[in-house]
Amino acid sequence: MNIPNKPITSGQSTTKELWIGMVEVRAARATDILADAKGAFVNLVTWTSEKNEFKNSAELVLGNLGLLVVGIENPEPVSVRREKAELEDEIEDMVARAENNPNAIIYGTFHTWTRDDA
C-alpha cells in the first residue's frame, strides 16, 4: 500500500510506503523502558519515502520515550523485506496496525543487553 505525499518544490510528488528497520537505542535520560539495561534493539515500522525520514520518525517516537537513537540497521520498504524473507508474526502485526494509518510509527519488543564490551 502506498500513500501519496504532498508535492515537493520541483512539482513532483513522492510516494510514501511502509518501511521497516532495526533501531539501536540507549537511554537519553532515566527511563523505565530500559530499566538497568545498557541499550536495546527494536524493530520499527512507519510510513516514509526515504532513509532520513525513517530516522527522523524513529528519533521522534523513541525520543519521547527517553531514548537516543544510536543506529539504524537495514531500513527499507516492507515490500523489499518481504521479498528477502518471511516476516515474523510480531512484525506482520506491526505492519497490519500501520497499514491504514499514514501517521503510524509502530515499534516492537525492546531486545535489551546489560553489558557493554566496548
C-alpha distances in whole Angstrom, upper triangle without the diagonal:
4,7,10,13,17,19,21,24,24,23,20,16,14,10,9,6,8,11,14,18,21,23,27,29,32,34,34,37,38,35,35,31,33,37,39,36,37,33,30,26,23,20,17,13,12,10,12,12,16,18,20,18,17,21,21,19,21,24,23,22,25,27,28,28,31,30,30,27,29,27,23,23,20,17,14,11,10,9,13,14,13,15,18,19,18,17,19,19,19,16,14,15,14,11,11,13,11,7,9,11,10,14,14,16,16,19,21,24,27,29,32,35,38,40,40,42,41
4,7,9,13,15,17,20,21,19,16,12,10,6,6,5,8,11,14,18,21,23,27,28,32,33,34,36,37,35,35,32,34,37,40,37,37,33,30,27,24,20,18,14,12,9,10,10,13,16,18,16,15,19,19,17,20,23,22,22,24,26,27,28,31,29,29,26,28,26,23,23,20,17,14,11,11,11,13,15,15,17,20,21,20,19,22,22,21,18,17,18,16,13,14,15,12,9,10,11,9,13,13,15,17,20,22,26,28,30,33,36,39,41,40,42,41
4,6,10,12,15,18,19,17,14,11,9,6,5,6,9,12,16,19,23,24,27,28,32,33,33,35,37,34,35,32,34,37,40,37,37,33,31,28,25,22,18,15,12,8,9,10,13,17,18,15,15,19,18,16,19,22,21,21,24,25,25,27,30,29,29,26,29,27,23,24,22,18,16,13,14,14,17,19,19,20,23,24,24,22,24,24,23,20,19,19,17,14,15,15,12,10,10,10,7,11,12,15,17,20,23,26,28,31,33,36,40,41,41,43,42
4,7,9,11,15,15,13,11,7,6,5,6,9,12,15,18,21,25,26,29,30,34,35,34,37,38,36,37,34,36,40,42,40,39,35,33,30,27,24,21,18,14,11,10,10,14,17,18,15,16,20,19,18,21,23,22,22,25,27,27,29,31,30,30,28,30,28,25,26,23,20,18,15,17,17,19,21,22,23,25,27,27,25,28,28,27,23,23,23,21,18,19,19,15,14,13,13,10,13,15,17,20,23,26,30,31,33,36,39,42,44,43,45,43
4,6,8,12,13,12,10,6,5,5,6,10,13,15,18,21,24,24,28,29,32,33,32,34,36,34,36,33,35,38,41,38,38,34,32,29,27,24,20,17,14,10,9,9,12,16,16,13,15,18,16,15,19,21,19,20,23,24,25,27,29,28,28,25,28,26,24,25,23,19,18,16,18,18,20,22,23,25,27,28,28,26,29,29,27,24,24,24,22,19,20,20,16,15,15,13,10,12,14,16,19,22,26,29,30,33,35,38,41,42,41,43,42
4,6,10,11,10,9,6,7,9,10,14,16,18,22,24,27,27,30,31,33,34,33,35,38,36,37,35,37,40,43,40,40,36,34,32,29,27,23,21,17,13,12,12,14,18,17,14,17,19,18,17,21,22,20,22,25,26,26,29,31,30,29,27,30,28,26,28,26,22,21,19,21,22,24,26,27,28,30,32,32,30,32,32,31,28,27,28,25,23,24,23,19,19,18,16,13,14,17,19,22,25,29,32,33,36,38,40,43,44,43,45,44
4,7,8,6,6,4,7,9,12,15,19,20,24,26,29,29,32,33,36,37,35,38,40,39,40,38,39,43,45,43,42,38,36,34,32,29,26,23,20,16,14,13,15,18,18,16,19,21,19,20,23,24,23,25,28,28,29,32,33,32,31,29,31,30,27,29,27,23,22,20,23,23,24,27,28,29,31,33,34,32,34,35,34,30,30,31,28,25,27,26,23,22,21,20,16,17,20,22,25,28,31,35,36,38,40,42,45,46,45,47,45
4,6,6,6,6,7,11,13,16,19,20,23,25,28,28,31,31,34,35,34,36,39,38,40,37,39,42,44,42,40,37,35,33,31,29,26,23,20,17,14,12,14,17,16,14,18,19,18,19,22,23,22,24,27,27,28,31,32,31,30,27,29,28,26,27,26,22,21,20,23,24,24,27,29,29,31,33,34,32,35,36,34,31,31,32,29,26,28,28,24,23,23,22,18,19,21,22,26,28,31,35,35,37,39,41,44,45,43,45,43
4,5,7,9,11,14,16,20,23,24,27,28,31,30,33,34,36,37,35,38,41,40,42,40,41,44,46,44,42,39,38,36,34,32,29,27,23,20,18,16,17,19,18,17,20,22,20,22,25,25,24,27,30,29,30,33,34,33,31,29,31,30,28,30,29,25,24,24,27,27,28,30,32,33,34,37,38,36,38,39,38,34,35,35,32,30,32,31,28,27,27,25,21,22,25,26,29,31,35,38,38,40,42,44,46,47,45,47,44
4,5,8,11,14,17,20,24,24,27,29,32,32,34,35,38,39,38,41,44,43,45,42,43,47,48,46,44,41,40,37,36,33,30,28,25,22,19,16,17,20,19,18,22,23,22,24,27,27,27,30,32,32,33,36,37,36,34,31,33,31,29,31,29,26,25,24,27,27,27,30,32,32,34,36,37,36,39,40,39,35,35,36,33,31,33,33,29,28,28,27,23,24,27,27,31,33,36,40,40,42,43,45,48,49,47,48,46
4,7,10,13,16,20,23,24,28,29,33,33,36,37,40,41,39,42,45,43,45,43,44,48,50,47,46,42,41,38,36,34,30,28,25,21,19,16,18,21,21,20,23,25,24,24,28,29,28,30,33,33,34,37,38,37,35,33,35,33,31,32,30,27,25,24,27,26,27,30,32,32,34,36,37,36,39,39,38,35,35,36,33,30,32,32,28,27,26,25,22,23,26,27,30,33,36,40,40,42,44,47,49,50,48,50,48
4,7,10,13,16,20,21,25,27,30,30,34,35,38,39,38,41,44,42,44,41,42,46,48,45,44,40,38,36,34,31,28,25,22,19,16,13,15,19,19,18,20,23,22,23,26,27,26,28,31,32,33,35,37,35,34,31,33,31,28,29,27,24,22,20,23,23,23,26,28,28,30,33,34,33,35,36,35,32,31,33,30,27,29,29,25,24,24,23,20,21,24,25,28,31,34,37,38,40,42,44,47,48,46,48,46
4,7,10,13,17,18,22,24,27,28,31,32,35,37,36,38,41,39,41,38,39,43,45,42,41,38,36,33,31,28,25,22,19,15,13,11,13,17,17,15,18,20,20,20,23,25,24,25,28,29,30,32,34,33,31,29,31,29,26,27,25,21,19,18,20,20,21,24,25,26,28,30,31,30,32,33,32,28,28,29,27,24,25,25,22,20,20,20,16,18,20,22,25,27,30,34,35,37,39,42,45,46,44,46,44
4,7,10,13,14,18,20,24,24,28,29,32,34,33,36,38,36,38,35,36,40,42,39,38,34,32,29,27,24,21,18,15,12,9,7,10,13,14,12,14,17,17,17,20,22,21,23,25,26,27,30,31,30,28,26,27,25,23,23,21,18,16,14,17,17,18,20,22,22,24,27,27,26,29,30,29,25,25,26,23,21,22,23,19,18,18,17,14,16,18,19,22,24,27,31,31,33,36,38,41,42,41,42,41
4,7,10,12,16,18,22,23,27,28,31,33,33,35,37,35,36,33,35,38,40,38,37,33,31,28,25,22,19,16,13,10,8,6,10,13,15,12,14,17,17,16,19,21,21,22,24,26,27,29,31,29,28,25,27,25,22,22,20,16,14,12,14,14,15,18,19,20,22,24,24,23,26,26,26,22,21,23,20,17,19,19,16,14,15,15,11,14,15,17,19,22,25,28,29,31,34,37,40,41,40,41,40
4,7,9,13,15,19,20,23,25,28,30,29,32,34,32,33,29,31,35,37,34,34,30,27,24,22,19,16,12,9,6,5,5,8,11,13,10,11,14,14,13,16,18,18,18,21,22,23,25,27,26,25,22,24,22,19,20,17,14,12,9,12,12,14,16,17,18,20,22,22,20,23,23,22,19,19,19,17,14,16,16,12,11,13,12,9,11,12,13,16,18,21,25,26,28,30,33,36,38,37,39,37
4,6,10,13,17,18,22,24,27,29,29,32,34,31,32,28,30,33,36,33,32,29,26,23,20,16,14,10,8,5,6,6,9,12,14,12,11,15,15,13,15,18,18,18,20,23,23,25,27,25,25,22,24,21,18,18,16,12,10,7,8,9,11,12,13,15,17,18,18,17,19,20,19,15,15,16,14,11,13,14,10,9,11,11,9,11,11,12,14,16,19,22,24,26,29,31,35,36,35,37,36
4,7,10,14,16,19,21,25,27,27,30,31,28,29,25,27,30,32,30,29,26,23,19,16,13,10,7,5,4,6,8,10,12,14,12,10,13,14,12,13,17,17,16,18,21,21,22,25,23,22,20,22,19,16,16,14,10,9,6,6,8,10,11,12,14,16,16,16,14,16,16,15,12,12,13,10,8,10,11,8,7,10,10,9,11,9,10,11,13,15,18,20,22,25,28,31,33,33,34,34
4,7,11,12,16,18,22,24,25,28,29,27,27,23,24,28,30,27,27,23,20,16,14,10,8,6,6,6,6,8,9,9,12,10,7,11,13,11,11,15,16,15,16,19,20,21,23,20,20,17,18,16,12,12,10,7,5,4,5,8,9,9,11,13,14,15,15,13,15,16,15,11,12,14,11,9,12,13,10,11,14,13,12,13,11,10,11,12,14,17,18,20,23,25,29,30,29,31,30
4,7,9,13,16,19,22,23,26,27,24,25,21,22,25,27,24,23,20,16,13,10,7,6,5,7,9,10,12,11,10,13,12,8,11,13,11,10,14,15,14,15,18,19,19,21,18,18,15,16,14,10,9,8,6,6,6,6,9,10,8,10,13,13,13,13,11,12,14,12,9,11,12,10,9,13,13,11,12,16,15,14,14,12,10,10,10,11,14,15,16,19,22,25,26,26,28,27
4,6,10,13,16,19,20,23,25,22,23,19,19,23,24,21,20,17,14,10,8,6,6,7,9,12,12,13,12,10,12,12,8,9,12,11,9,13,15,14,13,16,18,18,19,16,15,12,13,10,6,6,5,4,7,9,9,12,12,10,13,15,14,14,15,12,13,15,14,10,13,15,12,12,16,16,14,16,19,18,17,17,14,11,11,10,11,13,13,14,16,19,22,23,22,24,24
4,7,10,14,16,18,21,22,20,20,17,16,20,21,18,17,13,10,6,6,4,6,9,12,15,15,17,15,12,14,15,11,11,14,13,10,13,15,14,12,15,18,17,18,14,14,11,11,8,6,5,7,7,10,12,12,16,15,12,15,17,15,15,16,13,13,16,13,11,14,16,13,14,18,18,16,19,22,21,20,19,16,13,12,10,10,11,10,11,13,15,18,19,19,21,20
4,6,10,13,15,18,19,17,18,14,14,18,19,15,14,11,8,5,5,6,7,10,12,15,15,18,15,12,13,14,10,9,12,11,8,10,12,12,9,12,15,14,14,11,10,7,8,6,4,6,9,9,12,15,15,19,18,15,18,21,19,19,19,17,16,18,15,14,17,18,15,16,20,19,17,20,23,21,20,19,16,13,12,9,10,11,10,10,12,14,17,18,17,19,19
4,7,11,12,16,17,16,17,13,12,16,16,13,11,7,6,4,7,9,10,14,16,19,19,21,19,15,15,16,13,11,14,14,10,11,14,13,10,12,15,14,13,10,8,6,5,5,6,8,11,12,16,18,19,22,21,19,22,24,22,21,22,19,19,21,18,17,20,21,18,20,23,22,21,24,26,24,24,22,19,16,15,12,12,12,9,9,10,11,14,14,13,16,15
4,7,9,12,13,12,13,11,9,13,13,11,9,6,5,6,8,11,12,15,17,20,20,23,20,17,17,17,15,12,14,14,10,10,12,12,8,9,12,11,10,6,5,5,5,7,9,12,15,15,19,21,21,25,24,22,25,27,25,25,25,22,21,22,19,18,22,22,19,21,24,23,22,25,27,25,24,22,19,16,15,12,13,12,9,10,9,11,13,14,13,16,16
4,6,9,10,10,12,10,8,11,11,9,7,4,7,9,11,14,15,19,20,24,24,26,24,20,19,20,18,15,16,16,13,12,14,14,10,10,13,11,9,6,5,7,7,10,12,15,18,19,22,25,25,29,28,25,28,31,29,28,29,25,24,26,22,22,25,25,22,24,27,26,25,28,30,28,27,24,22,19,18,15,16,15,11,12,10,10,11,12,11,15,14
4,5,7,7,9,9,7,9,10,9,8,7,9,12,13,17,17,21,22,25,25,28,26,23,21,22,20,17,17,17,14,12,14,13,10,9,11,9,6,5,6,9,10,13,16,18,22,21,25,27,27,31,31,28,31,34,32,31,31,28,26,27,24,24,27,26,23,26,28,26,26,29,31,28,28,25,23,19,19,16,17,16,12,14,11,12,12,14,14,17,17
4,7,8,12,11,11,12,13,12,11,10,12,15,16,19,18,22,22,25,25,27,25,22,21,21,20,16,16,17,14,11,13,13,10,8,10,9,5,5,5,9,10,14,16,20,23,22,26,28,29,32,32,30,33,35,34,33,33,30,29,30,26,26,29,28,25,27,30,28,26,30,31,28,28,24,23,20,20,18,19,19,15,17,15,16,16,17,16,20,19
4,6,10,11,10,11,12,13,12,12,14,17,18,21,21,24,24,27,28,30,29,26,24,24,23,20,19,19,17,14,15,15,12,10,11,9,6,7,9,12,14,17,20,23,26,26,29,31,31,35,35,33,35,38,37,36,36,32,31,31,28,28,31,29,27,29,31,29,28,32,33,30,29,26,24,21,21,19,21,20,17,18,16,17,16,18,18,21,21
4,7,9,9,8,10,11,12,12,14,18,18,22,22,25,26,29,30,33,31,28,27,27,25,22,22,21,19,17,17,16,13,12,12,10,7,9,11,15,16,20,22,25,28,27,31,33,32,36,36,34,36,39,38,36,36,33,31,31,27,28,31,29,27,30,32,29,29,32,33,31,31,27,26,22,22,20,20,19,16,18,15,16,15,18,18,22,22
4,5,6,7,9,10,12,11,13,15,16,19,19,22,23,26,28,31,29,27,26,25,23,21,21,20,17,15,16,14,11,11,10,7,6,8,11,14,16,19,21,23,26,26,29,30,30,34,34,31,33,37,35,34,33,30,28,27,24,24,28,26,23,26,28,26,26,29,30,28,28,25,23,20,19,16,17,16,13,15,13,15,15,18,18,22,23
4,6,5,9,10,12,12,13,15,15,18,19,22,24,27,29,32,31,28,28,27,25,23,23,21,18,18,18,15,13,13,12,9,9,10,14,16,18,21,22,24,27,26,29,31,30,33,34,31,33,36,35,33,32,28,26,26,22,23,26,24,22,26,27,24,25,29,30,27,28,25,23,20,19,16,16,14,12,14,12,14,14,18,19,23,24
4,6,9,9,11,10,10,12,12,15,15,19,20,24,25,29,28,25,25,24,21,20,20,18,15,15,16,13,10,12,11,7,8,8,12,14,16,18,19,21,23,23,26,27,26,30,30,27,29,32,31,29,28,25,23,22,19,20,23,21,19,22,24,22,22,26,27,25,26,23,20,17,15,12,12,10,8,11,10,12,13,17,18,22,22
4,6,5,7,7,7,11,11,15,16,20,22,26,27,30,28,25,25,25,22,20,21,20,16,16,17,15,12,13,14,10,10,9,11,13,14,16,18,20,23,23,26,28,27,31,30,28,30,33,31,29,29,25,23,23,20,21,24,23,21,24,26,24,24,28,30,27,28,25,23,19,18,14,14,11,8,9,7,9,10,13,14,18,19
4,6,9,10,11,14,15,19,20,24,26,29,30,34,32,29,29,29,26,24,24,23,20,19,20,18,15,16,16,12,12,12,14,17,18,20,21,23,26,27,30,31,30,34,34,31,33,36,34,32,32,28,26,26,22,24,27,26,24,27,29,27,27,31,33,30,31,28,26,23,21,18,17,14,11,12,9,11,10,13,15,19,20
4,7,9,11,15,17,20,22,26,28,32,32,35,34,30,30,30,28,25,26,25,22,21,23,21,17,18,19,15,14,13,15,17,18,20,22,24,27,28,31,33,32,36,35,32,34,37,35,33,33,30,27,28,24,26,29,28,26,30,32,30,30,34,36,34,34,31,29,25,24,20,19,16,13,13,9,9,7,10,12,16,17
4,5,7,11,13,17,19,23,25,29,30,33,31,27,27,28,25,23,24,23,20,19,21,19,16,17,18,15,13,12,14,15,15,17,19,20,23,24,27,30,29,33,32,29,31,34,31,30,30,27,24,25,22,23,27,26,24,27,30,28,28,32,34,32,32,30,27,23,22,18,17,14,10,10,6,5,4,8,10,13,15
4,7,11,14,17,19,23,25,29,29,31,29,26,25,26,24,21,23,22,19,18,20,19,16,16,18,15,13,11,12,13,12,14,17,18,22,23,26,29,29,32,31,28,31,33,31,30,30,27,25,27,24,24,28,27,25,28,31,29,29,32,35,32,32,30,27,24,22,19,18,16,12,11,7,6,5,6,7,11,12
4,7,10,14,16,19,22,25,25,28,26,22,22,23,20,18,19,19,15,15,18,16,13,14,16,13,12,9,9,10,9,11,13,15,18,19,23,25,25,29,28,25,27,30,28,27,27,24,22,24,21,21,24,24,22,24,27,26,25,29,31,29,29,26,24,20,19,15,15,13,9,8,6,6,7,9,9,12,13
4,7,10,13,16,19,22,23,26,24,20,21,21,18,16,18,17,14,14,17,15,12,14,16,13,13,10,10,10,10,11,12,13,16,17,20,22,22,25,25,22,24,27,24,23,23,20,19,20,17,17,21,20,18,21,24,23,22,26,28,26,26,24,21,18,16,12,11,9,6,5,4,6,9,11,11,14,15
4,7,10,13,16,20,20,23,21,18,19,19,16,14,17,16,12,14,16,14,11,14,16,14,15,11,12,10,10,9,9,10,13,13,16,19,18,22,21,18,20,23,21,19,20,17,15,17,14,14,18,18,16,18,21,20,20,23,26,24,24,22,19,16,14,10,9,8,6,5,7,9,12,14,14,16,17
4,6,10,13,17,18,20,19,17,18,17,14,13,15,14,10,12,14,12,10,13,15,13,14,11,12,10,12,11,10,10,12,12,15,17,16,19,19,16,18,21,20,18,18,15,13,15,11,11,14,14,12,14,17,16,16,19,22,20,21,19,16,12,10,7,6,6,5,6,9,12,15,17,17,20,20
4,7,10,14,15,18,17,15,16,16,12,12,15,13,10,13,15,12,11,15,16,15,17,14,15,12,14,12,10,9,10,10,12,13,12,16,16,13,15,18,16,15,15,12,11,12,9,8,11,12,9,11,14,14,13,16,19,18,18,17,14,11,8,6,5,7,8,9,12,15,19,21,21,23,23
4,7,10,12,15,14,13,14,13,9,10,12,9,7,11,12,10,10,13,14,14,16,14,14,12,14,12,10,11,11,9,11,12,11,15,15,13,15,18,18,17,16,13,13,14,11,9,12,12,8,9,13,12,11,13,16,15,14,13,10,7,6,4,6,9,10,12,15,18,21,23,23,26,25
4,7,9,12,13,12,14,12,9,11,12,9,9,13,13,11,12,16,16,16,19,17,17,15,17,15,12,13,12,9,10,9,8,12,13,12,13,17,17,16,16,12,13,14,11,8,10,10,7,7,10,10,7,10,13,11,11,11,8,6,5,6,9,12,14,16,19,22,25,27,27,29,29
4,6,10,11,11,12,10,7,10,11,7,8,12,12,11,13,15,16,17,19,18,18,15,18,16,13,15,14,10,10,9,10,13,14,14,15,18,19,19,19,15,17,17,15,12,13,13,9,8,11,10,7,9,11,9,8,8,6,5,6,9,12,15,17,19,22,25,28,30,29,32,31
4,7,9,11,12,9,8,11,11,9,11,14,13,13,16,18,18,20,22,21,20,18,21,19,16,17,15,12,11,9,10,12,14,15,16,18,20,20,20,17,19,19,18,14,15,15,12,10,12,12,8,9,10,9,6,7,7,7,10,13,15,19,20,23,25,28,31,33,32,35,34
4,6,8,9,6,6,10,10,9,11,14,14,14,16,18,19,21,23,21,20,17,20,17,15,16,14,10,10,9,11,13,14,15,17,19,20,21,21,19,21,22,20,17,18,18,15,13,16,15,12,12,14,12,9,10,10,10,13,15,18,21,22,24,26,29,32,33,32,34,33
4,7,9,7,8,11,12,12,14,16,16,18,20,21,22,24,26,24,22,20,21,19,16,17,15,11,10,9,12,13,13,15,17,18,20,21,22,21,23,24,23,19,20,21,18,16,18,19,15,15,16,15,12,13,14,14,16,18,21,24,25,27,29,31,34,35,34,36,34
4,6,6,6,9,10,11,13,15,16,17,19,20,22,23,25,22,20,17,18,16,13,14,12,9,8,9,12,14,13,15,18,18,19,21,22,21,23,25,23,20,21,22,19,17,20,21,17,17,19,18,15,15,16,15,17,18,21,24,24,25,27,29,32,33,31,33,31
4,5,5,6,9,10,11,12,14,16,16,18,20,21,22,19,17,14,15,12,9,11,9,6,8,10,13,15,14,14,18,19,19,20,22,20,22,24,22,19,21,22,19,18,21,21,18,19,21,19,17,16,16,14,16,16,19,22,21,22,24,26,29,29,28,29,27
4,5,5,6,9,10,10,12,15,15,16,18,20,20,18,16,13,14,12,10,13,12,10,11,13,16,18,17,18,21,22,22,24,25,23,25,27,24,21,23,24,21,20,23,22,19,20,22,20,17,16,16,14,17,17,20,23,22,23,25,26,29,29,28,29,27
4,5,5,6,9,10,10,13,14,15,17,19,20,18,16,14,16,14,12,14,14,10,11,12,15,17,17,18,21,22,23,24,25,22,24,25,23,20,22,22,19,18,21,20,16,18,19,17,14,13,13,12,15,16,19,22,22,23,25,27,30,31,29,31,29
4,5,5,6,9,10,11,12,14,16,17,18,16,15,12,14,12,9,11,11,7,9,10,12,15,15,15,18,20,20,21,22,19,20,22,19,16,18,19,15,15,18,17,14,16,18,16,13,12,12,9,12,12,15,18,18,20,22,24,27,28,27,29,27
4,5,5,6,9,10,10,11,14,15,16,13,11,8,10,9,7,10,11,9,11,13,15,18,18,17,21,22,22,23,24,21,22,24,21,18,21,21,17,17,21,20,17,19,21,19,16,15,14,11,13,13,16,18,17,19,20,22,25,25,24,26,24
4,5,5,6,9,10,10,12,14,15,13,12,10,12,12,11,14,15,12,14,16,18,21,21,20,23,25,25,26,27,24,25,26,23,20,22,22,19,19,22,20,17,19,21,18,15,13,13,11,13,14,17,20,19,21,22,24,27,28,26,28,27
4,5,5,6,8,10,11,13,14,13,12,11,14,13,12,14,15,12,14,14,16,19,19,19,21,24,24,24,24,21,22,23,20,17,19,19,15,15,18,16,13,16,17,14,12,10,9,7,10,11,14,17,17,20,21,24,26,28,27,29,28
4,5,6,6,8,10,11,12,10,9,7,11,10,9,12,13,11,13,15,16,19,19,18,21,23,23,23,23,20,20,21,18,16,18,18,14,15,18,17,14,17,19,16,15,12,11,8,9,9,12,14,14,16,17,20,22,24,23,25,24
4,6,5,5,8,10,10,8,7,6,10,10,10,14,16,14,17,18,19,23,23,22,25,27,26,26,27,24,24,25,21,19,22,22,18,19,22,20,18,21,22,19,17,15,14,10,12,12,15,17,15,18,18,20,22,23,22,25,24
4,6,5,6,9,10,10,10,10,13,14,14,17,19,16,18,19,20,24,24,23,26,28,28,28,28,25,25,25,22,20,22,21,18,19,21,19,16,19,20,17,15,12,12,9,12,12,15,17,17,19,20,23,25,26,25,28,27
4,5,5,7,9,9,10,10,14,15,14,17,19,16,18,19,19,23,24,22,24,27,27,27,26,23,22,22,19,17,20,18,15,16,19,16,14,18,18,15,15,11,10,7,9,9,12,14,14,17,18,21,23,25,25,28,27
4,5,5,7,5,7,7,11,12,12,15,18,16,19,20,20,24,24,22,25,28,27,26,26,22,22,22,18,17,20,19,16,18,20,18,17,20,21,18,18,15,13,10,10,9,11,13,11,14,15,17,19,21,21,24,24
4,5,5,5,6,8,11,13,14,18,20,18,21,23,23,27,27,26,28,31,30,30,30,26,26,26,22,21,24,23,19,21,24,21,20,23,24,21,20,17,15,12,14,12,15,16,14,17,17,19,20,22,22,25,24
4,5,7,9,11,15,17,17,21,23,21,23,24,24,28,29,27,29,32,32,31,31,27,26,26,22,22,24,22,19,21,23,20,19,22,23,20,19,16,15,12,13,13,15,16,15,18,18,21,22,24,24,28,27
4,6,9,11,14,16,17,20,22,21,23,25,24,28,29,27,29,32,31,30,29,26,24,24,20,20,23,21,18,21,23,20,19,23,24,21,21,18,16,13,13,11,13,14,12,15,15,18,19,21,22,25,25
4,7,10,13,16,17,20,23,22,25,26,27,30,31,29,31,34,33,32,32,28,27,27,23,23,26,25,21,24,26,23,23,26,27,24,24,21,19,16,16,14,16,16,14,16,15,17,18,20,20,23,23
4,7,9,12,14,17,20,19,22,24,24,28,28,26,28,31,30,29,29,26,25,25,21,21,24,23,20,22,25,23,22,25,27,24,23,20,18,15,15,13,14,14,11,14,13,15,16,17,17,20,20
4,6,9,11,15,18,17,21,23,24,27,27,25,28,30,29,29,29,26,25,26,23,22,25,25,21,23,26,24,23,26,28,25,24,21,20,16,16,14,16,16,13,15,14,15,16,18,16,19,18
4,6,8,11,14,13,17,20,21,24,23,22,25,27,25,26,26,23,23,24,21,20,23,23,20,21,24,23,21,24,26,23,22,20,18,14,15,13,15,15,13,14,14,15,17,18,16,19,18
4,7,10,14,14,18,21,22,25,24,22,25,27,25,26,27,24,24,26,23,21,25,25,22,23,27,26,24,27,29,27,25,23,21,18,18,16,17,17,14,14,14,14,16,16,14,16,14
4,7,10,10,14,18,19,22,20,19,22,24,22,22,24,21,22,24,21,19,23,23,20,21,25,24,22,25,27,25,24,22,20,17,17,15,16,17,14,14,15,15,18,18,16,17,16
4,7,7,11,14,15,18,17,15,18,20,18,19,20,18,19,21,19,16,19,21,18,18,22,21,19,22,24,23,21,20,18,15,15,13,14,15,14,14,15,17,20,20,18,20,18
4,6,9,13,14,16,14,12,16,17,15,16,18,16,17,20,18,15,18,20,18,18,22,22,20,22,25,24,23,22,20,17,16,14,15,16,15,14,16,17,20,20,19,20,19
4,6,10,11,13,11,9,13,14,12,13,15,14,16,19,17,14,17,19,17,16,20,21,19,20,23,23,21,21,19,17,16,15,16,17,17,17,19,20,24,24,22,23,22
4,7,9,12,10,9,13,14,13,15,16,14,16,19,17,14,16,18,15,14,18,19,16,17,20,19,18,18,16,14,14,13,15,17,17,18,20,22,25,26,24,26,25
4,6,8,7,7,10,11,11,13,15,13,16,18,17,14,15,17,15,13,17,18,15,16,19,18,17,18,16,14,15,15,16,19,20,20,23,25,28,29,28,29,28
4,5,5,7,9,10,11,13,14,13,15,17,17,13,13,16,14,11,14,16,13,13,16,16,14,16,15,14,14,15,17,20,21,22,25,27,31,32,31,32,32
4,5,5,6,9,10,11,11,9,12,14,14,10,10,12,11,8,11,13,11,11,15,15,14,16,14,14,13,14,15,18,20,21,24,26,30,31,31,32,32
4,6,5,7,9,10,11,10,14,16,16,13,12,15,14,11,13,16,14,12,16,17,16,18,17,17,17,18,18,21,23,24,27,30,34,35,34,35,35
4,5,5,7,9,11,11,15,17,18,14,14,17,16,13,16,19,17,16,19,20,19,21,19,19,18,19,19,22,23,24,27,29,32,33,32,33,33
4,5,5,6,8,8,11,14,14,11,11,15,14,12,15,17,16,16,19,20,19,21,19,17,16,16,16,19,20,20,23,26,29,30,30,30,30
4,5,5,6,6,10,13,14,11,10,14,14,11,14,17,16,15,19,20,20,22,19,19,18,18,17,20,22,22,25,28,31,33,32,33,33
4,6,8,10,13,16,18,15,14,18,18,15,17,20,19,18,22,23,23,25,23,22,21,21,21,23,25,25,28,30,34,34,34,35,35
4,7,9,12,16,17,14,14,18,18,16,19,22,21,20,24,25,24,26,24,23,21,21,20,22,23,23,26,27,31,32,31,31,31
4,6,9,12,14,12,12,16,16,15,17,20,20,19,23,24,25,26,23,22,20,20,18,20,21,21,24,26,29,30,30,31,31
4,7,9,12,10,9,13,14,13,15,18,18,18,21,23,24,25,22,21,19,18,17,18,21,20,24,26,30,31,31,32,33
4,6,8,6,6,10,10,10,12,14,15,15,19,20,21,22,19,18,15,15,13,15,17,17,21,23,27,29,29,30,31
4,6,5,6,9,10,11,12,14,16,16,20,21,22,23,19,18,15,14,11,12,15,15,19,21,25,27,28,29,30
4,5,5,6,9,10,10,12,14,15,18,19,21,22,18,18,14,14,11,12,15,16,20,23,26,28,30,31,33
4,6,5,6,9,10,11,13,14,17,18,20,20,16,15,11,10,7,8,12,13,17,20,23,26,27,29,30
4,5,5,6,9,10,11,12,15,16,17,17,14,13,10,9,7,10,13,14,18,21,24,26,27,29,30
4,5,5,6,9,10,10,14,15,17,18,14,14,11,12,11,13,16,18,21,25,28,30,31,33,34
4,5,5,6,9,10,13,14,16,16,13,13,10,11,9,12,16,17,21,24,28,30,31,33,34
4,5,5,6,9,11,11,13,13,10,9,6,7,7,11,14,16,19,23,26,29,29,32,32
4,5,5,6,9,10,12,13,10,10,8,10,11,14,17,19,22,26,29,31,32,34,34
4,5,5,8,10,12,14,11,12,10,12,13,16,19,21,25,28,32,34,35,37,37
4,6,7,8,11,11,8,10,8,11,11,15,18,21,24,27,30,33,34,36,37
4,6,5,7,8,5,7,7,10,12,16,18,21,24,28,31,33,33,36,36
4,6,7,10,8,11,11,14,15,19,22,24,27,31,34,36,36,39,39
4,6,9,9,12,12,16,18,21,24,27,30,33,36,39,39,42,41
4,5,5,9,10,14,17,20,23,26,28,32,35,37,37,40,40
4,6,9,11,15,18,22,23,26,29,32,35,37,37,39,39
4,7,10,13,16,20,21,25,27,30,33,35,35,37,37
4,6,10,13,16,18,21,24,27,30,32,32,35,34
4,7,10,14,15,18,20,24,26,29,28,31,31
4,7,10,12,15,18,21,24,27,27,30,30
4,7,8,12,14,18,21,23,24,26,26
4,7,9,12,16,19,22,23,25,26
4,6,9,13,16,19,20,23,24
4,6,10,13,15,17,20,21
4,7,10,13,14,17,18
4,7,10,11,14,16
4,6,8,11,13
4,7,10,12
4,6,9
4,6
4
